[in-house]
Amino acid sequence: MKDNAQRSASRRHFLGTLATGAATMGLSTLAPPLPASAKSISEHLNHPDDPDAWFSKIKGKHRIVFDVTKPNDILPFAWPRVFLLTNESTGTPAKDNNVVVVLRHESIPYAMEDRLWAKYKFGEVFKINDPATKTPLVRNPFWKPKPGEFKVPGIGEVAIGINELQDSGVMFCVCNVALTVSSATIAQGINANAADVLADFKAGLLPGVELMPSGIWAVGRAQEHGCAYCFAG
């Protein structure tokens, strides 16, 4: 009886999670399911030919991967900078460290350009508000931010734009599964073709952001290449 009750509770939790995910996307229904067979899924997702090669650049003395599953204020971008600065202060220059940031699940808008934020209302869909106006953002706040846009009490101005972190060697990648599911869900909500929206998403990825078969795949590969794990949202 106890096992049955536990299984029932687990099912309720799983279904509740799906419902919450649909609500977060701001749409009334989930996207059509992905193809059932392993082969058709692989063909449908169309991941890069050799995504493993990207990880060959991880050779630094200190290595870390930040797992970003949802918007979490400035933390997914502040923590990589803190990691680099504190390693520099303890004797290891930024160039001798490796930082990997995996954008997956509900954090994928940060991998895309302003054009897509405005076109698909990412701020509204993914519940990302402008801290000044409290209204949904229509641009990517972490791509080429204005000087002084981000400040931390006791520290001051911090360079945590994606482009600024890339200049310091931080590696960014994004989940292809999340792009596929989210583009299909958004397409359904605006009566558009899912394949067209997915192609638009991929065309609008920021320079230097690598497309991965899945975010969790990338998290695993980074750890296999010696990166310590840090959950960042």
ZADOKOL-154234 format. One record per residue (C-alpha): residue number from 1; residue in one letter; x negated, y negated, z. Coordinates in nm, 4 decimals, padded with zeros to 6 digits, m for minus. Each point is the difference from the previous one (the first is absolute). Example, Ala and Ser with C-alpha at 12.3 -4.5 7.8 and 13.67 -1.06 7.14 Angstrom:
BEGIN
+-----+--------+----------+----------+----------+
| num | residu |       px |       py |       pz |
+-----+--------+----------+----------+----------+
|   1 |      A | m01.2300 |  00.4500 |  00.7800 |
|   2 |      S | m00.1370 | m00.3440 | m00.0660 |
+-----+--------+----------+----------+----------+
***
This chain:
BEGIN
+-----+--------+----------+----------+----------+
| num | residu |       px |       py |       pz |
+-----+--------+----------+----------+----------+
|   1 |      M |  00.0000 |  00.0000 |  00.0000 |
|   2 |      K | m00.2805 | m00.2370 |  00.0879 |
|   3 |      D | m00.1729 |  00.0604 | m00.3365 |
|   4 |      N |  00.3264 | m00.0629 | m00.1872 |
|   5 |      A |  00.0514 | m00.3252 |  00.1882 |
|   6 |      Q | m00.3539 | m00.1121 | m00.0795 |
|   7 |      R |  00.0437 |  00.0804 | m00.3692 |
|   8 |      S |  00.3309 | m00.1889 | m00.0058 |
|   9 |      A | m00.1626 | m00.3017 |  00.1645 |
|  10 |      S | m00.2855 |  00.0108 | m00.2502 |
|  11 |      R |  00.2458 |  00.0037 | m00.2907 |
|  12 |      R |  00.1894 | m00.2950 |  00.1447 |
|  13 |      H | m00.3265 | m00.1914 |  00.0436 |
|  14 |      F | m00.1050 |  00.0758 | m00.3590 |
|  15 |      L |  00.3337 | m00.1120 | m00.1443 |
|  16 |      G | m00.0084 | m00.3100 |  00.2164 |
|  17 |      T | m00.3446 | m00.0819 | m00.1340 |
|  18 |      L |  00.1246 |  00.0271 | m00.3584 |
|  19 |      A |  00.2939 | m00.2253 |  00.0770 |
|  20 |      T | m00.2278 | m00.2555 |  00.1613 |
|  21 |      G | m00.2293 |  00.0092 | m00.3013 |
|  22 |      A |  00.2899 | m00.0659 | m00.2362 |
|  23 |      A |  00.1178 | m00.2907 |  00.2132 |
|  24 |      T | m00.3507 | m00.1436 |  00.0091 |
|  25 |      M | m00.0070 |  00.0001 | m00.3776 |
|  26 |      G |  00.3157 | m00.2122 |  00.0105 |
|  27 |      L |  00.1891 |  00.2366 | m00.2310 |
|  28 |      S |  00.3097 |  00.2090 |  00.0596 |
|  29 |      T | m00.1281 |  00.3219 | m00.1550 |
|  30 |      L | m00.3274 |  00.1835 | m00.0339 |
|  31 |      A | m00.1657 |  00.0405 | m00.3368 |
|  32 |      P |  00.0524 |  00.3165 | m00.2028 |
|  33 |      P | m00.2150 |  00.2873 |  00.1297 |
|  34 |      L | m00.3392 |  00.0688 | m00.1489 |
|  35 |      P | m00.0397 |  00.3058 | m00.2253 |
|  36 |      A |  00.0071 |  00.3287 |  00.1869 |
|  37 |      S | m00.2922 |  00.1984 | m00.1384 |
|  38 |      A | m00.3599 | m00.0690 |  00.0943 |
|  39 |      K | m00.0958 | m00.0340 | m00.3662 |
|  40 |      S |  00.2772 | m00.2469 | m00.0826 |
|  41 |      I | m00.0785 | m00.2052 |  00.3106 |
|  42 |      S | m00.3639 | m00.0244 | m00.1080 |
|  43 |      E |  00.1012 | m00.1090 | m00.3498 |
|  44 |      H |  00.2588 | m00.2451 |  00.1338 |
|  45 |      L | m00.2399 | m00.1762 |  00.2341 |
|  46 |      N | m00.2702 | m00.0353 | m00.2670 |
|  47 |      H | m00.2864 | m00.0533 |  00.2442 |
|  48 |      P | m00.3529 | m00.0973 | m00.1103 |
|  49 |      D | m00.2129 |  00.2690 | m00.1632 |
|  50 |      D | m00.2670 |  00.0035 |  00.2709 |
|  51 |      P |  00.1113 | m00.1919 |  00.3105 |
|  52 |      D | m00.2630 |  00.1817 |  00.2068 |
|  53 |      A | m00.2755 | m00.1928 | m00.1793 |
|  54 |      W |  00.1099 | m00.3242 |  00.1677 |
|  55 |      F | m00.1036 |  00.1368 |  00.3382 |
|  56 |      S | m00.3579 |  00.0658 | m00.1135 |
|  57 |      K | m00.0752 | m00.3643 |  00.0885 |
|  58 |      I |  00.0423 |  00.0809 |  00.3706 |
|  59 |      K | m00.3610 |  00.0304 |  00.1172 |
|  60 |      G | m00.0246 | m00.2568 |  00.2788 |
|  61 |      K | m00.1328 |  00.0435 |  00.3516 |
|  62 |      H |  00.3389 | m00.0734 |  00.1596 |
|  63 |      R |  00.3209 |  00.1020 | m00.1775 |
|  64 |      I |  00.3687 | m00.0498 |  00.0760 |
|  65 |      V |  00.3353 |  00.0386 | m00.1749 |
|  66 |      F |  00.2988 | m00.2161 |  00.0932 |
|  67 |      D |  00.3302 |  00.1787 | m00.0614 |
|  68 |      V |  00.2654 | m00.2645 | m00.0809 |
|  69 |      T |  00.3547 |  00.1372 | m00.0228 |
|  70 |      K |  00.1991 | m00.3216 |  00.0445 |
|  71 |      P | m00.0403 | m00.3783 |  00.0350 |
|  72 |      N | m00.1566 | m00.0735 |  00.3378 |
|  73 |      D | m00.0604 | m00.3749 |  00.0113 |
|  74 |      I | m00.3695 | m00.0735 | m00.0768 |
|  75 |      L | m00.1403 |  00.3099 |  00.1696 |
|  76 |      P | m00.0579 |  00.2239 | m00.3081 |
|  77 |      F | m00.2290 | m00.2754 | m00.1356 |
|  78 |      A | m00.1380 | m00.1496 |  00.3210 |
|  79 |      W | m00.1259 |  00.3326 |  00.1332 |
|  80 |      P | m00.2259 |  00.0724 | m00.3010 |
|  81 |      R | m00.1587 | m00.3428 |  00.0489 |
|  82 |      V | m00.0412 |  00.0603 |  00.3732 |
|  83 |      F | m00.1645 |  00.3357 | m00.0743 |
|  84 |      L | m00.2516 | m00.1659 | m00.2322 |
|  85 |      L | m00.0707 | m00.2987 |  00.2252 |
|  86 |      T | m00.0546 |  00.2058 |  00.3124 |
|  87 |      N | m00.2254 |  00.2426 | m00.1831 |
|  88 |      E | m00.2004 | m00.2954 | m00.1274 |
|  89 |      S | m00.0268 | m00.1348 |  00.3543 |
|  90 |      T | m00.1308 |  00.3372 |  00.1164 |
|  91 |      G | m00.2630 |  00.0309 | m00.2705 |
|  92 |      T |  00.1628 |  00.1492 | m00.3110 |
|  93 |      P |  00.0578 | m00.2374 | m00.2949 |
|  94 |      A |  00.3322 |  00.0171 | m00.1841 |
|  95 |      K | m00.1661 |  00.1554 | m00.3059 |
|  96 |      D | m00.1083 |  00.2980 |  00.2103 |
|  97 |      N |  00.3560 |  00.0814 |  00.1116 |
|  98 |      N |  00.3014 |  00.1445 | m00.1774 |
|  99 |      V |  00.3605 | m00.1042 |  00.0541 |
| 100 |      V |  00.2883 |  00.1639 | m00.1862 |
| 101 |      V |  00.3527 | m00.1433 |  00.0220 |
| 102 |      V |  00.2795 |  00.2317 | m00.1150 |
| 103 |      L |  00.3246 | m00.1786 | m00.0866 |
| 104 |      R |  00.2837 |  00.2489 |  00.0016 |
| 105 |      H |  00.3694 |  00.0421 |  00.0827 |
| 106 |      E |  00.1469 | m00.3461 |  00.0770 |
| 107 |      S | m00.3287 | m00.1927 | m00.0293 |
| 108 |      I | m00.0372 |  00.0430 | m00.3768 |
| 109 |      P |  00.1100 | m00.3573 | m00.0913 |
| 110 |      Y | m00.3355 | m00.1231 |  00.1299 |
| 111 |      A | m00.1652 |  00.1867 | m00.2879 |
| 112 |      M |  00.1890 | m00.2063 | m00.2590 |
| 113 |      E | m00.0175 | m00.3478 | m00.1495 |
| 114 |      D |  00.2228 | m00.2988 |  00.0745 |
| 115 |      R |  00.1986 |  00.0456 | m00.3209 |
| 116 |      L |  00.1474 |  00.3258 |  00.1271 |
| 117 |      W |  00.0765 | m00.1423 |  00.3443 |
| 118 |      A |  00.2171 | m00.2663 | m00.1621 |
| 119 |      K |  00.1532 |  00.2252 | m00.2658 |
| 120 |      Y |  00.1005 |  00.2900 |  00.2280 |
| 121 |      K |  00.0489 | m00.1993 |  00.3221 |
| 122 |      F | m00.2541 |  00.2057 |  00.1943 |
| 123 |      G |  00.0300 | m00.2273 |  00.3034 |
| 124 |      E |  00.3705 |  00.0719 |  00.0233 |
| 125 |      V | m00.0193 |  00.3684 | m00.0875 |
| 126 |      F | m00.2910 |  00.0835 |  00.2315 |
| 127 |      K |  00.0933 | m00.2488 |  00.2764 |
| 128 |      I | m00.3112 | m00.2170 | m00.0303 |
| 129 |      N |  00.0700 | m00.3573 |  00.1097 |
| 130 |      D | m00.1981 | m00.3202 | m00.0267 |
| 131 |      P | m00.1077 | m00.0736 |  00.3600 |
| 132 |      A |  00.0474 | m00.3741 | m00.0585 |
| 133 |      T |  00.3464 |  00.0005 | m00.1586 |
| 134 |      K |  00.1290 |  00.3355 |  00.1298 |
| 135 |      T |  00.1295 |  00.0738 | m00.3501 |
| 136 |      P | m00.0978 |  00.2947 | m00.2241 |
| 137 |      L | m00.3352 | m00.0498 | m00.1690 |
| 138 |      V | m00.0084 | m00.0344 | m00.3776 |
| 139 |      R | m00.3772 |  00.0362 | m00.0317 |
| 140 |      N | m00.2733 |  00.2256 |  00.1307 |
| 141 |      P | m00.1320 | m00.1898 |  00.3060 |
| 142 |      F | m00.3269 |  00.1942 |  00.0062 |
| 143 |      W | m00.1061 | m00.0568 | m00.3605 |
| 144 |      K | m00.2162 | m00.3096 | m00.0378 |
| 145 |      P |  00.1382 | m00.1792 |  00.3080 |
| 146 |      K | m00.0576 | m00.3718 |  00.0395 |
| 147 |      P | m00.2981 | m00.1099 |  00.2136 |
| 148 |      G |  00.0987 | m00.0032 |  00.3646 |
| 149 |      E |  00.3218 |  00.1943 | m00.0596 |
| 150 |      F | m00.0924 |  00.2639 |  00.2561 |
| 151 |      K | m00.1285 | m00.0926 |  00.3439 |
| 152 |      V | m00.0445 |  00.2103 |  00.3138 |
| 153 |      P |  00.0108 | m00.1581 |  00.3491 |
| 154 |      G | m00.3476 | m00.0166 |  00.1508 |
| 155 |      I | m00.1639 |  00.0841 | m00.3323 |
| 156 |      G |  00.1328 | m00.2529 | m00.2486 |
| 157 |      E |  00.0299 |  00.0408 | m00.3759 |
| 158 |      V | m00.0410 |  00.3561 | m00.1227 |
| 159 |      A | m00.0656 |  00.1189 | m00.3563 |
| 160 |      I |  00.2535 |  00.2810 | m00.0261 |
| 161 |      G |  00.1308 | m00.0410 | m00.3519 |
| 162 |      I | m00.0221 |  00.3218 | m00.2003 |
| 163 |      N | m00.2326 | m00.1727 | m00.2468 |
| 164 |      E | m00.2177 | m00.1251 |  00.2879 |
| 165 |      L | m00.0175 |  00.3453 |  00.1555 |
| 166 |      Q | m00.0835 |  00.1522 | m00.3394 |
| 167 |      D | m00.2873 | m00.2483 | m00.0277 |
| 168 |      S | m00.1282 |  00.1509 |  00.3276 |
| 169 |      G |  00.0191 |  00.3521 | m00.1412 |
| 170 |      V |  00.3391 |  00.1093 |  00.1380 |
| 171 |      M |  00.1653 |  00.2597 | m00.2248 |
| 172 |      F |  00.3765 | m00.0155 | m00.0575 |
| 173 |      C |  00.2212 |  00.2698 | m00.1456 |
| 174 |      V |  00.3736 |  00.0555 | m00.0368 |
| 175 |      C |  00.2306 |  00.3012 |  00.0067 |
| 176 |      N |  00.1354 |  00.1093 | m00.3387 |
| 177 |      V |  00.2786 |  00.2027 |  00.1633 |
| 178 |      A |  00.1244 | m00.3087 |  00.1851 |
| 179 |      L | m00.0186 | m00.2082 | m00.3188 |
| 180 |      T |  00.2002 |  00.2648 | m00.1838 |
| 181 |      V |  00.2704 |  00.0380 |  00.2637 |
| 182 |      S |  00.0305 | m00.3720 |  00.0786 |
| 183 |      S |  00.0115 | m00.1050 | m00.3655 |
| 184 |      A |  00.2740 |  00.2561 | m00.0670 |
| 185 |      T |  00.1980 | m00.1175 |  00.3020 |
| 186 |      I | m00.0331 | m00.3662 | m00.0948 |
| 187 |      A |  00.0852 |  00.0782 | m00.3632 |
| 188 |      Q |  00.3158 |  00.1752 |  00.1135 |
| 189 |      G |  00.0994 | m00.3017 |  00.2074 |
| 190 |      I | m00.0415 | m00.2464 | m00.2900 |
| 191 |      N |  00.1259 |  00.2348 | m00.2738 |
| 192 |      A | m00.3376 |  00.0187 | m00.1735 |
| 193 |      N | m00.1960 |  00.2863 | m00.1534 |
| 194 |      A | m00.2155 |  00.1686 |  00.2667 |
| 195 |      A | m00.2854 |  00.0775 | m00.2395 |
| 196 |      D | m00.0128 | m00.3634 | m00.1094 |
| 197 |      V | m00.0112 | m00.1276 |  00.3570 |
| 198 |      L | m00.2730 |  00.2487 |  00.0933 |
| 199 |      A | m00.2058 | m00.1087 | m00.3016 |
| 200 |      D |  00.0485 | m00.3614 |  00.1071 |
| 201 |      F | m00.1171 |  00.0844 |  00.3534 |
| 202 |      K | m00.3149 |  00.1650 | m00.1328 |
| 203 |      A | m00.0706 | m00.2828 | m00.2424 |
| 204 |      G |  00.0244 | m00.2430 |  00.2902 |
| 205 |      L | m00.2461 |  00.1692 |  00.2354 |
| 206 |      L | m00.2608 | m00.2394 |  00.1335 |
| 207 |      P | m00.3520 |  00.0160 | m00.1465 |
| 208 |      G | m00.2106 |  00.2584 |  00.1772 |
| 209 |      V |  00.2928 |  00.1819 |  00.1645 |
| 210 |      E | m00.0337 |  00.3672 | m00.0874 |
| 211 |      L |  00.3032 |  00.2157 | m00.0764 |
| 212 |      M | m00.0028 |  00.3242 |  00.2021 |
| 213 |      P |  00.2130 |  00.3140 | m00.0529 |
| 214 |      S |  00.1466 | m00.0684 |  00.3441 |
| 215 |      G | m00.0926 | m00.2102 |  00.2982 |
| 216 |      I | m00.0255 |  00.2935 |  00.2357 |
| 217 |      W | m00.2248 |  00.1739 | m00.2550 |
| 218 |      A | m00.2263 | m00.3058 |  00.0069 |
| 219 |      V | m00.0038 | m00.0095 |  00.3801 |
| 220 |      G | m00.1101 |  00.3614 |  00.0010 |
| 221 |      R | m00.2701 | m00.0535 | m00.2627 |
| 222 |      A | m00.1391 | m00.3007 |  00.1873 |
| 223 |      Q | m00.0304 |  00.2094 |  00.3149 |
| 224 |      E | m00.1678 |  00.2774 | m00.1963 |
| 225 |      H | m00.2567 | m00.2616 | m00.1025 |
| 226 |      G | m00.0774 | m00.0839 |  00.3605 |
| 227 |      C |  00.2462 | m00.2828 |  00.0717 |
| 228 |      A |  00.1399 | m00.0316 |  00.3512 |
| 229 |      Y |  00.3793 | m00.0356 |  00.0002 |
| 230 |      C |  00.1902 | m00.3089 |  00.1199 |
| 231 |      F |  00.3769 | m00.0413 | m00.0267 |
| 232 |      A |  00.0664 | m00.3596 | m00.1036 |
| 233 |      G |  00.3750 | m00.0234 | m00.0242 |
+-----+--------+----------+----------+----------+
***
